[in-house]
Amino acid sequence: MIKNDNINLNFHSTFSPDFDYITKILEIADDCEGLTKEEISELTGIPTGKSSGKVEPHIMYSKYMNLIEFERNNGRYKIYTTDLGKVIKEEDLYFLEYISKLVCNYFLTSKTGGATLWNLIFRDMPQKCGDNIKESLILREIEERFNCTTRISAFKSC
């Protein structure tokens, strides 16, 4: 079992990564100095609400994809592009090339720097169980490994 004090297994809420929203995060990165999620929503058009929405999950997706780094203080974000984020911004901002999405998914599912749950489902479990993995097996593995439950609906549409 892994202690999960610092792991946010449910950062995605119920939202799959949307490259249109990731593009919008990249567009404001480096100019985003201390904006709230509501202000980011106004700038980008990414929907958000008082307690949930798509802004924060897509900031996290962008981070786990190694496109941005951010600081969050008192609910305000400072967002910076990484070296990869700068290349994507200059070469393929709208993710039209398959290789851009492939690289992002590589980092998202990485053991170091990626999203823990995405690493488990897309890298560890296929090695352990093969290509045909049932939802019940995933849920059991999550509970055994992390001693908790989480939503996996975002994975079903990926």
Solvent accessible surface area in square Angstrom, and as a share of the most:
residue,aa,sasa,rsa
1,M,163,0.73
2,I,76,0.39
3,K,158,0.67
4,N,48,0.25
5,D,105,0.54
6,N,151,0.78
7,I,49,0.25
8,N,86,0.44
9,L,10,0.05
10,N,48,0.25
11,F,15,0.06
12,H,0,0.00
13,S,25,0.16
14,T,68,0.39
15,F,46,0.19
16,S,31,0.20
17,P,28,0.17
18,D,50,0.26
19,F,38,0.16
20,D,100,0.52
21,Y,36,0.14
22,I,0,0.00
23,T,7,0.04
24,K,65,0.27
25,I,0,0.00
26,L,0,0.00
27,E,77,0.35
28,I,22,0.11
29,A,1,0.00
30,D,68,0.35
31,D,118,0.61
32,C,2,0.01
33,E,106,0.48
34,G,19,0.18
35,L,37,0.18
36,T,30,0.17
37,K,23,0.10
38,E,79,0.35
39,E,62,0.28
40,I,0,0.00
41,S,19,0.12
42,E,149,0.67
43,L,114,0.57
44,T,14,0.08
45,G,54,0.52
46,I,0,0.00
47,P,64,0.40
48,T,38,0.22
49,G,31,0.30
50,K,197,0.83
51,S,110,0.71
52,S,68,0.44
53,G,13,0.13
54,K,57,0.24
55,V,0,0.00
56,E,51,0.23
57,P,6,0.04
58,H,1,0.00
59,I,1,0.01
60,M,39,0.17
61,Y,0,0.00
62,S,0,0.00
63,K,65,0.28
64,Y,33,0.13
65,M,0,0.00
66,N,49,0.25
67,L,0,0.00
68,I,0,0.00
69,E,83,0.37
70,F,46,0.19
71,E,84,0.38
72,R,131,0.48
73,N,96,0.49
74,N,155,0.80
75,G,28,0.27
76,R,104,0.38
77,Y,9,0.03
78,K,73,0.31
79,I,1,0.00
80,Y,79,0.30
81,T,12,0.07
82,T,21,0.12
83,D,117,0.61
84,L,35,0.17
85,G,0,0.00
86,K,96,0.40
87,V,80,0.46
88,I,10,0.05
89,K,62,0.26
90,E,143,0.64
91,E,135,0.61
92,D,15,0.08
93,L,32,0.16
94,Y,137,0.52
95,F,4,0.02
96,L,150,0.75
97,E,99,0.44
98,Y,161,0.61
99,I,107,0.54
100,S,7,0.04
101,K,74,0.31
102,L,86,0.43
103,V,45,0.26
104,C,0,0.00
105,N,62,0.32
106,Y,124,0.47
107,F,62,0.26
108,L,1,0.00
109,T,14,0.08
110,S,14,0.09
111,K,157,0.67
112,T,117,0.68
113,G,63,0.61
114,G,11,0.11
115,A,1,0.01
116,T,48,0.28
117,L,2,0.01
118,W,4,0.01
119,N,13,0.06
120,L,1,0.01
121,I,14,0.07
122,F,83,0.35
123,R,81,0.29
124,D,30,0.16
125,M,0,0.00
126,P,44,0.27
127,Q,163,0.72
128,K,130,0.55
129,C,48,0.29
130,G,32,0.31
131,D,144,0.75
132,N,135,0.69
133,I,38,0.19
134,K,144,0.61
135,E,78,0.35
136,S,69,0.45
137,L,49,0.24
138,I,18,0.09
139,L,70,0.35
140,R,133,0.48
141,E,16,0.07
142,I,0,0.00
143,E,91,0.41
144,E,107,0.48
145,R,62,0.23
146,F,3,0.01
147,N,103,0.53
148,C,37,0.22
149,T,106,0.61
150,T,22,0.13
151,R,124,0.45
152,I,13,0.07
153,S,50,0.32
154,A,1,0.00
155,F,18,0.08
156,K,131,0.55
157,S,87,0.56
158,C,84,0.50
